[in-house]
Structure formats: C-alpha cells, structure tokens
Amino acid sequence: MPRARRAVAPDKRRATRDHHPATVRKTAAVRSRAVPAVTIPPARGDVELDVGGRRVRLTNLDKVFFSEIGATKHDLLQYYADVAAALLPHVRDRAMVMKRYPNGAGGEFFFMKRAPRPRPDWIETCAIEHASGNVIDFPVINDVAALLWVINLGCIDLNQWYARCDDVDRPDYLHFDLDPVGDVPFDALREAALVVNETLHALGMPTFVKTTGSRGLHVYVPIVRGPTQKDVWTVSKTIALDVAGRHPKLLTAVYRKERRPAGRVLVDYNQNAWGRTLASVYSVRPRPRATVSTPVTWEEVTRGFALDDFRMDNVPARLRRLGDLWAPLNAPRGRFDLAGLGGPRQGPPNPPNVRSVRAKR
C-alpha cells in the first residue's frame, strides 16, 4: 500500500473559539475521481475486495442490521456502493464524525471522532486543533474504498462537517433543521418547509430540501465561501427568529427544550454552530425500515409524500431515474453571498436586517 504523506497546516496560530487550524493528511497516491462499480458478494462472514486498487476488508456481512425488514450489513454496504457516485461529492474533503452502531440500528451506538487504529494507510484524515489544544484526526471519505471502510465500522449514517478541511471555519452552506416538537403531523412539517422556503426566496437565496430520513426536513442554502461558521450561525439564527416570530402557531425557534411550545415545528438554526453535523444527503438512518435522507423537489413537498417513501431499497432506483437533485449544492455558480445581507465576508458580522432586505424585493 502507498505510504501516507503529511501536509503542513498553512496557519500556525493557536486554536481559539473561532479559529481552528487543520492539517490535511493525504495518501501519497493521486486519488482518482472515478467511482468504480462495486458488487459485494453475498457471502457469510467476511470478504476482502479490490475497490479501485485498494484492498477493503468487510466483516460480518450476514449480520442483521434492520431486524424489521431483515436487512443485513451486506445490504447496507451494497446500498452505499450503489449511491457512491452521487454521495461522494457531498462528503469529499470534509472531516467525518462517526456514529457507530456495531449491533445494527436497534442496538446501542456511540460517537467517535478520531479515526481508529489500526486503519488502512490510504485513509485520509483531517487533523483539527480545538480551542482546548486537543488535535483530533477525523477520517475523510474521498472514495468508494474509504466509504465502505467507514460503513463497515458500523456507521449507518454519515455526518460530515459543513466546511472543507482546507479551512474548517468557513462553511459552504447554511441550513435549517425542521423538527417536530411533540406530536406534529407531517403535513405541518411540509407547511413549515414551504414557509421557510418562501422567506429564503424573498432574500434571493437558492434552496434545496431533503428528508432527514427520520422525522423532519432539512433546508440548505449554498453560500459563497468566506464568512466564518459563527457568521453563518448568526445569519441563520436571525432568519429563524424572524420566520418563527411571523408564524408563531406553526413554528418555533426556541432552542431550550423545556421552553419550546409543543405542537410546533422547530426551525433549528443551532445546528449551524461550529463542530455540529447533520446526517448527510443519501444517508441511511437507523430507523426500522431503513429510511434514507433523500433530496426532494419543492413540487414534491407541495404535493405531499411520506417519509417512509424513501428507503434503502428504493432510493438507488430513484437516483438513477432523477439524478442527483442536490448536485447544484456543490456547483461554484449560483451560490448566495451573505455579504448582501449586511454582514462582511471576514471578521465579526453585522446581523442581517431580514425585513429590510425582503422589503426591497
């Protein structure tokens, strides 16, 4: 296997609350962007595969990971191999927080940030210095081999950082996690998403929506890279408070659980904080029917659907039929410049005046 080489971090200042030097540790071999097709043999126990020239050992393939539908670890791995071409651009070059379910979706789980050892020497890592002085080597999922390696560890869903490793303080997008507070019908979630989308469109923002694969919806906005994660958090908080204040019977932006009014949809802006993550697009979720966090169109949101409509067993066919609806989220063009809301690209932001910007349009 190729020996790893270490890239030098460009910024040697000490980490603070709002500054976190990161070092990308890449493999010596030049990695290809080509995504090989992978068929995992229906074997019991363990197999070792050649995936794009890299040997990947997959273990306990016949272990049941979703007992209600009888889906195994093999099924989970094959799903990720099937959607890898669409998935990888959304997680590539980003630190990955691992949420491991060694006994499947119904078992206990634990979070793991540091890439485990021993590991293949072709696994790239992102070493991020925290304000405490602690440096953590997060794994980076840049190809199919690395994707299968991390899923084989028992990671059912993928939780990548919002910023790429070359500057972990400057994200590529902001987003809103729409979650039901208590017993809220899914129709209210769809209405909430449409209300949030209306506000974002009034600000001139392009939007993309997906199911969480669990109980809610995610709304993302691709942004011009430049504002810090704190800047992005400030903008998202201002927008969330504004839209919730205008729709108090439907929405809430109250972050403290004990103070949230029941029967509302939470517009969760706090997931934009540094170091937080959400389940990635095309992630299988640890739910009984192996539902998937799936891109949908705004027409589908208006028309209606059920969260269980998008599952591990049918999302690959949908992807082949429609393509990656979220591909524009990674495109260099069509990104929103947050400086247009009154906040600078560098340094402490000025809170955006949402109402005044809306009035100008």
C-alpha atoms as one frame of an Amber mdcrd trajectory, in Angstrom:
protein
   0.000   0.000   0.000   1.204   3.567  -0.620   2.803   5.327   2.299   0.998
   8.366   3.661   2.458  11.825   3.481   1.645  14.683   5.800   0.616  18.098
   4.533   1.701  21.077   6.592  -1.040  23.209   8.085  -0.977  26.659   6.458
  -1.879  28.525   9.663   0.256  28.091  12.758  -1.736  30.346  15.079  -3.115
  28.649  18.149  -6.702  27.457  18.060  -9.327  29.678  19.639 -13.098  29.549
  19.859 -13.406  30.938  16.323 -10.154  29.763  14.741  -9.180  26.114  14.301
  -6.062  25.205  12.304  -6.462  21.994  10.336  -3.970  19.705   8.625  -4.946
  17.505   5.701  -3.114  14.186   5.711  -3.372  12.761   2.210  -2.165   9.493
   0.786   0.897   9.523  -1.431  -1.001   8.137  -4.422  -3.007  10.559  -6.530
  -6.630   9.678  -5.940  -8.967   9.319  -8.872 -12.377  10.950  -9.007 -13.688
   7.952 -10.939 -16.194   5.916  -8.944 -15.858   2.187  -9.619 -18.915  -0.038
  -9.637 -18.769  -2.447  -6.705 -20.741  -5.634  -6.226 -20.343  -7.153  -2.793
 -20.613 -10.945  -2.920 -23.493 -12.450  -0.908 -21.080 -14.235   1.400 -21.472
 -15.124   5.028 -18.906 -13.678   7.391 -16.026 -11.680   5.930 -14.719 -10.843
   2.476 -11.840  -8.810   1.088 -12.413  -6.804  -2.092 -10.322  -4.807  -4.502
 -12.018  -1.408  -4.705 -10.344   0.987  -7.097  -6.976  -0.647  -6.471  -7.356
  -0.700  -2.700  -7.984  -3.769  -0.578 -11.004  -3.369   1.683 -11.935  -5.967
   4.285 -15.667  -6.189   5.012 -16.778  -8.133   8.067 -19.922  -9.850   9.399
 -21.797  -9.356   6.132 -24.699 -11.577   7.181 -25.311  -9.700  10.430 -28.873
  -8.314  10.568 -28.775  -4.518  10.869 -32.505  -3.793  10.405 -34.497  -6.535
  12.093 -37.966  -5.365  11.000 -37.135  -5.757   7.314 -34.377  -8.361   7.672
 -31.756  -6.151   6.007 -28.161  -7.112   6.704 -24.844  -5.328   6.875 -24.256
  -6.600   3.325 -27.411  -4.766   2.182 -26.232  -1.547   3.871 -22.792  -1.735
   2.273 -24.241  -2.515  -1.166 -26.607   0.456  -0.887 -23.703   2.832  -0.240
 -21.711   1.314  -3.086 -24.711   1.876  -5.382 -25.168   5.576  -4.469 -21.466
   6.423  -4.084 -21.191   8.454  -7.305 -23.867  10.886  -6.086 -22.923  10.786
  -2.405 -19.151  11.283  -2.501 -19.137  14.876  -3.854 -21.206  15.893  -0.808
 -18.785  14.465   1.773 -15.448  14.650  -0.030 -12.663  16.676   1.649 -14.684
  17.061   4.864 -13.980  15.690   8.320 -16.357  12.882   9.273 -17.849  12.304
  12.718 -18.545   8.589  13.082 -21.730   7.371  14.757 -21.210   3.648  15.135
 -23.911   1.003  15.556 -21.907  -2.220  16.000 -25.089  -4.253  16.542 -27.281
  -2.588  13.950 -29.982   0.043  14.016 -31.738  -1.386  17.054 -28.605  -1.591
  19.197 -26.570   0.850  21.225 -24.462   3.426  19.388 -21.508   5.620  20.210
 -19.865   8.652  18.626 -16.245   8.520  17.552 -14.325  11.475  16.143 -10.780
  10.150  15.952 -10.038   7.780  13.059  -9.429   4.396  14.710  -6.161   2.495
  14.606  -5.186   0.219  13.075  -6.592   1.523   9.796  -5.578   1.284   6.153
  -2.767   3.707   5.340  -4.812   5.030   2.402  -7.456   6.541   4.705  -7.029
  10.299   4.544  -7.522  12.321   7.715  -8.243  15.896   8.720  -6.395  16.886
  11.889  -8.328  19.716  13.554  -6.962  21.620  16.526  -9.623  22.549  19.084
  -9.505  25.513  21.460  -8.586  23.108  24.261  -5.362  22.347  22.403  -6.554
  18.852  21.574  -5.875  17.774  17.972  -8.269  15.187  16.532  -7.623  13.180
  13.367 -11.040  12.852  11.719 -11.384  10.423   8.817 -12.135  11.884   5.400
 -14.269   9.930   2.929 -12.951  10.703  -0.536 -13.545   7.491  -2.468 -15.565
   4.283  -2.524 -12.940   2.308  -0.610 -12.981   4.788   2.270 -16.785   4.904
   2.153 -17.087   1.135   2.517 -14.407   1.145   5.223 -16.339   3.600   7.418
 -19.698   1.869   6.854 -18.084  -1.435   7.770 -17.235   0.107  11.156 -20.989
   0.195  11.818 -21.692   3.760  10.680 -25.254   3.619   9.382 -25.477   7.317
   8.526 -22.736   9.786   7.583 -22.172  13.031   9.459 -19.681  15.294   7.719
 -18.527  18.814   8.639 -20.039  21.816   6.887 -16.632  23.227   5.904 -13.922
  21.519   3.906 -10.705  20.595   5.651  -8.604  23.300   3.988 -10.484  25.821
   6.164 -12.753  24.226   8.752 -14.052  27.615   9.923 -15.637  28.662   6.609
 -18.610  26.539   5.515 -20.091  26.088   2.051 -23.720  26.351   3.089 -26.170
  27.242   5.812 -29.183  25.152   6.652 -32.291  24.757   8.775 -33.210  21.513
  10.503 -37.007  21.358  10.729 -38.014  19.061  13.587 -41.451  18.378  15.114
 -41.889  19.352  18.754 -44.045  16.619  20.188 -46.834  15.061  18.172 -46.886
  17.100  14.952 -48.417  15.739  11.713 -46.063  15.547   8.769 -48.292  17.917
   6.809 -47.239  20.605   9.299 -43.586  19.801   8.541 -44.240  20.297   4.838
 -46.045  23.573   5.503 -43.156  24.719   7.695 -40.649  23.948   4.943 -42.681
  25.923   2.414 -42.893  28.903   4.791 -39.142  28.851   5.406 -38.513  28.496
   1.680 -40.715  31.499   0.942 -38.660  33.627   3.339 -35.360  32.449   1.890
 -36.512  33.071  -1.667 -37.570  36.588  -0.647 -33.966  37.120   0.385 -32.794
  35.858  -3.002 -31.392  32.596  -1.664 -31.363  29.363  -3.695 -32.699  26.479
  -1.625 -32.526  22.707  -1.599 -34.662  20.404   0.518 -34.318  16.795   1.644
 -35.947  14.475   4.090 -33.962  13.817   7.249 -34.764  10.135   6.925 -36.121
  10.374  10.456 -38.932  12.777  11.432 -38.230  16.062   9.696 -36.879  18.000
   6.731 -33.609  19.813   6.010 -33.443  23.038   4.000 -29.973  24.030   2.696
 -28.648  27.209   1.068 -25.337  27.105  -0.869 -23.269  30.163   0.029 -20.161
  31.898  -1.228 -17.354  30.644   0.948 -15.894  33.360   3.157 -17.995  34.016
   6.273 -16.916  32.099   9.345 -19.075  29.400  10.896 -20.029  31.915  13.591
 -21.121  34.399  10.908 -23.268  31.732   9.259 -24.770  30.751  12.617 -25.652
  34.412  13.283 -27.398  34.775   9.909 -29.327  31.532  10.306 -30.402  32.483
  13.832 -31.667  35.874  12.666 -33.679  34.316   9.855 -35.077  31.560  12.104
 -36.214  34.021  14.778 -37.812  36.225  12.151 -39.766  33.498  10.361 -40.837
  31.851  13.631 -41.969  35.188  15.002 -44.230  35.722  11.993 -45.718  32.202
  12.197 -45.972  31.518  15.943 -48.758  28.946  15.634 -46.719  26.818  13.245
 -43.050  27.453  14.046 -40.727  27.982  16.975 -37.047  28.896  17.150 -36.735
  28.387  20.914 -33.634  26.291  21.402 -34.040  25.218  25.036 -36.207  22.104
  25.070 -38.010  22.914  28.310 -39.201  26.236  26.877 -40.316  25.091  23.429
 -44.063  25.224  22.812 -45.450  21.801  21.911 -47.210  21.181  18.632 -44.839
  23.398  16.641 -42.073  22.787  14.141 -38.647  23.770  15.432 -36.589  25.849
  12.983 -33.287  24.675  14.374 -30.574  27.172  13.471 -28.155  25.974  16.159
 -27.013  23.060  14.025 -25.009  25.701  12.120 -22.663  26.072  15.097 -19.020
  25.057  14.730 -18.438  21.330  15.078 -22.111  20.348  14.716 -23.205  17.944
  11.998 -26.371  16.666  10.352 -26.915  13.373   8.569 -25.655  13.757   5.019
 -27.702  13.503   1.888 -28.292   9.840   0.883 -27.556   8.652   4.432 -29.471
   5.626   5.634 -30.936   6.332   9.054 -31.170   3.874  11.979 -34.932   3.569
  11.615 -36.952   0.320  11.406 -37.476   0.474   7.615 -34.004   1.830   6.753
 -35.302   5.194   5.567 -32.897   7.475   3.708 -32.213  11.198   3.878 -33.334
  11.919   0.332 -33.376  15.038  -1.865 -36.876  16.012  -2.946 -38.225  18.783
  -5.152 -40.270  21.661  -3.828 -43.089  20.401  -6.040 -42.985  17.113  -4.133
 -43.073  18.989  -0.831 -46.157  20.887  -2.010 -47.839  17.769  -3.367 -47.052
  15.618  -0.350 -45.298  12.358   0.467 -44.477  10.167   3.456 -41.005   9.932
   4.963 -41.148   6.157   4.606 -41.473   6.576   0.831 -37.667   6.913   0.635
 -35.830   3.793   1.777 -32.604   1.923   1.290 -34.346  -0.486  -1.063 -35.752
   2.112  -3.479 -33.578   5.254  -3.342 -30.932   3.888  -5.764 -33.637   3.443
  -8.437 -34.940   6.973  -7.759 -31.395   8.289  -8.091 -30.925   6.532 -11.440
 -34.229   7.984 -12.638 -33.856  11.599 -11.437 -30.124  12.033 -10.981 -28.686
  13.880  -8.004 -31.179  16.655  -7.244 -28.599  18.160  -4.891 -25.715  18.339
  -7.380 -26.089  22.176  -7.668 -25.308  22.451  -3.950 -21.658  21.764  -4.866
 -21.543  23.923  -8.007 -19.315  27.029  -7.988 -22.068  29.144  -9.556 -25.424
  30.072  -8.091 -24.173  30.479  -4.524 -25.601  33.167  -2.269 -23.272  35.873
  -0.979 -24.103  36.573   2.669 -22.397  39.956   2.345 -25.603  41.062   0.605
 -27.421  40.770   3.926 -25.195  43.348   5.582 -22.575  41.045   7.070 -18.946
  41.235   5.901 -17.154  38.251   4.428 -14.409  38.487   7.027 -14.486  39.283
  10.723 -17.436  39.771  13.088 -20.758  40.006  11.234 -23.359  42.715  11.335
 -26.707  40.974  11.980 -28.647  40.958   8.705 -31.783  43.034   8.520 -34.126
  40.388   7.163 -37.195  42.602   6.986 -35.437  45.439   5.155 -33.934  43.083
   2.573 -37.353  41.492   1.995 -38.941  44.900   1.550 -36.504  45.815  -1.216
 -37.548  42.842  -3.371
